[in-house]
Amino acid sequence: MNRFIILLLLVISAAGVSAQQLMTASLYDQHGNLHNPATAGAKKYGSLGASYRAMWDGIDGGPQTTLLFGSGYLNNAKVGIGGYIYNDVTGPTRRTGLQTAYAYHIPMKNDATFSIGLEARFQQFSIDKAKLQESLGNDPVMGTAENRIKGDAGLGIAYTGKKLQVGASVSQLIQSKLNVYSGNLTRSEEARLYRHYYLHGSYSWDVDGTTKIIPNFLVIYLPNAPTEFQGGARVEHNDVFWWGLALRARQSWMLSAGVKIQKKFTIGYCFDIYSSPLSVYDKGANAHEVLLRYDFLK
């Protein structure tokens, strides 16, 4: 039963090393409403994008996440809409999901807005038993269901000004049960979706007429897992080229760079250098993330 318990923990954990069920991204602030539905349409224009993230590149079966995202803004209704589709694979487990976001924006002074957002989330959890058969044999885990589809919801709030944005949100609010195991053994624990709490913020500092420095941070908390903190800064030159440095506490340093073509098409790349725990044993356990985004600016 020990291996059965271990695999259940793997199924309900995330592709990252901090036991999250929902994926995150080093370039999260370039993805729109990735962690907060209230930020959908916050920039008052539409965007479409895609990203690919590969972790632990020196280890076979390392986490890989493909993401398609987009958002828009309905000016007359003061409403933002957005969402993303993702495919998150870690060894024998796979998570495929769809998130939709709806945000209502309340105008404030100095062109700032306060927004309230709701999200609907649908996820499919899959186990590739063929990859487990050789190592697990007749382990009870082979009696689990190969696929489970679950829905959940979330909400968030955000303040967006000309320079400052800050927000908070919660995902998987309902905490739907996964019911992964379908055998007749008595279980002491049952897999479920757990709430994820997010706190984020950024500030745009105009250094001079051509350069901006944008410090940002992200805090992720969920029960029975270490709180994750990511903080750093991005430097933008002439709204054409940008580079950044960030730290994910107790995990990795992140080096990023990107370019904007005609101020509409963004190409970004981030390289994560892990300090723990994997790089202690394998020097190839780094991560690569590539992002493409098109902004529908007038």
N, C-alpha and C positions, 0 to 999 in steps of 0.2 A: 504493500500500500504506500510505501514511502515514495516510490516513483510516481504513483498516481497523484499524490499530494503535490509533488514538485511540478508536474505538468499542469495541474490546475492553477498553481501559482503563476506559471508561465502564461497561461491563457488570459488570466485576469490582470497581468502586468502589462506594461507598455513596451514599445520598441526601445525606449530609452533605458538608461541605467538607473533611473530614479523611481521605478515602479509605477509610472503613470500608465493609465489605460488609454489616454488620448495623446496623440502625437503632438510634438511641438516643433519649432523650427528655429535655427539660429538667426535667420532673417525674418523673424515673426512680424516685425513692424512694417515689412514690405508686403505682407499678405492681406492687408485689410482687416476683415472681421474674423480672423483665425481664432482668437480667444475671447472675443467680446462681441455679441450681436449688436450692441448699441453703437458700435463704430461703423456699421454698414452705412455707406453714403455720407460719412462725416466730411469728406473732402469736397462734396458738392459736385462731383463728376463721376462718371462710370469708369471701370477698369476691368480688364480680363488678364489672367495670368496662369502660369504653371510653374511648378518647382519639382525638383528631384533631390532627395537626400539619401546618402548611403553612409551608414555608421559602421565602425569597426572593420575598415576596409581590408585589414590583414587577416580576418577570420571568416571562414566559409559560413554562410548562413546568417551573416550580420544583418541588422535591420535595414530595410530599404523602404522609403516612403515616396510615393508619387502623388502629387496634389494638383488639382485644377480649381481655380478660384475666380470669383468675380463679384462685383457690386455695382450699384447704380443709385441715383438720387432723383426723386420726383419732386421738383421744386414747388409746384402748386400745392401738393399735399403735405410738404415738409416730411417726406417719408424716405427712408433709405431701405434698400433691399439688397441682399447678398447671399452668398453661400459658397460651398466648396464640396468637391468630391475627392475622396482619397483612397489609396490602396496602400496598406501598411503591412509588410511581410517581415516576420522574424523567425528564421528556421522553419519548423513545421507548422507555425501558426500564421494566420492571415486575418487582417481586419479591413473590410471594405465598407466605406460609409458615405453618407450624404448629410450635409448640414445646410439648413436654410435659415436666414436671418431676416427679421423685420425690425426696423428702428423708427421711432417717431422722434423728430427733432423739434425742440422748443427754442425759438430764437431768444437770445439774450443781448445785453449791451455789447458794443464794440465787435459786432459780427460773430460773437461766440454763440454756441448752442449747447443745450443740455439735452441728452438723448436717452431714451429708454428702449431697450431691445429685447426681443424674444427670439428663441431659436427652437427649431424642431430638428431632431437628430435620429437617423436610422443607421444601424450598423449590422453587418454580418460578420460573425466570428467563425472561422473555419480552422479545422485541424487536418493536416495531411497525414493520415495514418500510415501510408506507405513508407514515409520517412522515419516512422517510429517502430515499425514492425520488427526490424532486426534487433534493435536494442531493448525493446520492451517485451517482446514475445507475447505471453498470455496475460500480461499485466492488466488489471481491471480498467485501466485508462483506454484500452482498445474497445471497451464497451460504451464509450461516450459517443454522443452525436457528432457527426462531422461538421455540421453547420447549425448555427443559431442566429436568427434575425431578431433584433430588438429595437424598440423605439424609445426615445427619451426626450427631454426638453431642458431648456436653460433660460436664463435671463441675465441682463446686465444694464449698467448705467455708465454714462460717460459725459465728460465735459470737454469740449473742443473749442479752443480759441485760436487766434492768429498764430500764437507761439506755443501755447501749452495745451497738452492733451493728457487727461488722467481718467482712469476708469476702473471698474470692478465688475466681476461677473461670476456666475456659477454655471457649470455644465453638468449634465446627467443628474438633474435635480430629483427625478423620480426614483433613481437607483433601481432600475429594472433587474429582475433576476435572470441569469443566463440559463440555468437548468442544463448545464453541460453534460453531467453524468446521467445516463439512462439505465444503469444496471440496478440490481436488487440489494446492493450493500448499503449499510447504514452510514450516513454521512454526518459528521460533526460540524462541517462548514459547507456553505453553499456559495458558489460564485455569483457575483452580481456586478452591475455597473456602480461605481462609486463617484460621489460628487467631487468635482474639481473646482477649486476656488482660485480666481485669478485677480491680481492687482497689477496695473501697468501704468506707465506714464512716460512722457517725453517732453522736451522743451527745445525750441528752435532759437538759437542765439546768433544774431547777425553780427559777425565779427567785423566785417567791412562790407563794401558794396558787392563783393564777389564770393565771399566765403561765409558759410554757416557751420556751426558746430551744434549737433543735436544729441545731447545725452538722453539715454533711455534706460528703463528698467522693467523687469517682469518678475513677479513672484507667483509661484504655483504651489498650492497647498491641497493635499488630500489626506484623509485619515490613514494612519498606519504606514506612512511613507515619509521620507525626509522632505522637508520644505525646500523647494528649488528656487534659487535666486539667480537671475541673469541681469547683468548691468554692463553698460559700455557707452560708447559715443561714436557718432558718425560725422565725418567732415565732408561737406559738399562744396565743390568749386564751380562757380558759374552755372549751377544747375546742369552740369554736364558730366563731371566725374566725381565720384565719392569713394571714400575708404573708411574703414572702421576697425575698432578694437573693442572686444568685450570679454567678459569673464563669466562663466557659469560656475558658481561656487562649488568647490570640492570635486569638480569634474574636468573642466577644460577651458583653454583660452581659445578665442575665436578671432580670426583675421578675415576681413571681408573687403571687397572692392566691387565697384560697378561703374557703369557708364549709361548716360541717357542720350538717346539719339533724337534730335529735334524736340527735346523736352517731353516726348510722349512714350518712347519705347525704352524700357529699362532692362539691362542685362546685369545680373549680379552673381557673385560667387563668394562662398564662405568656406574657410578651412578650419576645422576644429582640431586642436591639439590636446589630446586627453592626458591629464596628469594622473588620474586614478579612475577606476581601479585597474582597467585593462592594460594600460601602457606599462604597468609594473611588470607584466609578464610577456607582453607582445608590443614591440615598438611600432608595429603597423596598425595599431588600433586607433586610427584617426577617423575623421568624418569629412565628407565633401557635400556641399549643397549648391545647386545651381537654380537661379530664378530668372524667369522671363515675364515681363508685364507690359501691357499696353494701356495707357491712360487716354481716355476720350476727352481731351482738352479742346476748348474752342480756340 
